[in-house]
Amino acid sequence: MKLSSLTPAKGSIKTNFRRGRGQGSGGGGTATRGHKGAKSRSGYSSKRGFEGGQMPLQRRLPKFGFKNVNRIDYVGINLETIQKLVDTLKISEITNELLLKHGLASKTDVVKILGRGVLTSKVDIKVQAFTATAKKAIEANGGSATEVK
């Protein structure tokens, strides 16, 4: 092995391609940007949804739907979930703080107790809303369903 015979590994050195440095370089003239138009110019950045002047898809399609600003999105918790919680924790009162602590609702959620499942324990529940069947099932076991704002 001689110092003069050392060469870098094949593929490890890449030659830089200098665009726009004359016709002899192979990338002169248009500097590999094609011919004319906005995309060939410096400072070009396309706008989202721009289709070259053609009417964009989001403007071709009609508007539809309606978003009610007064809608209240409830986080539903069923009686079966409440019963499971009561069985595991051996508690008799359920509040928003308890539901938050156990990951059933977040801090800003509006909670509604729903009637699916069977409730066998006496439990006092203090949340924002109840369905009629859930309220009936809670009170049938001697518990109380209190709506909190």
CORTA-V163285 format. One record per backbone hydrogen bond with DSSP energy under -0.5 kcal/mol. NH is the residue of the N-H (numbers start at 0). CO is the residue of the C=O. If there is no record, write none. Layout:
<<NH;CO> <NH;CO>>
This chain:
<<4;1> <5;2> <11;8> <13;11> <17;15> <18;16> <19;26> <20;17> <24;21> <25;22> <29;27> <30;27> <32;29> <39;36> <40;37> <43;40> <49;46> <50;53> <53;50> <58;55> <59;55> <60;56> <67;65> <68;66> <70;67> <72;70> <73;71> <74;109> <75;73> <76;111> <78;113> <78;115> <79;115> <81;77> <82;78> <83;79> <84;80> <85;81> <86;82> <87;83> <88;84> <89;85> <90;85> <93;123> <95;125> <98;94> <99;95> <100;96> <101;97> <102;99> <103;98> <104;98> <108;105> <109;72> <110;108> <111;74> <112;128> <113;76> <113;111> <119;117> <122;120> <123;91> <124;122> <124;143> <125;93> <126;124> <126;145> <128;110> <130;112> <134;130> <135;131> <136;132> <137;133> <138;134> <139;135> <140;136> <140;137> <141;138> <142;137> <143;122> <145;124> <145;143> <147;126> <147;145>>
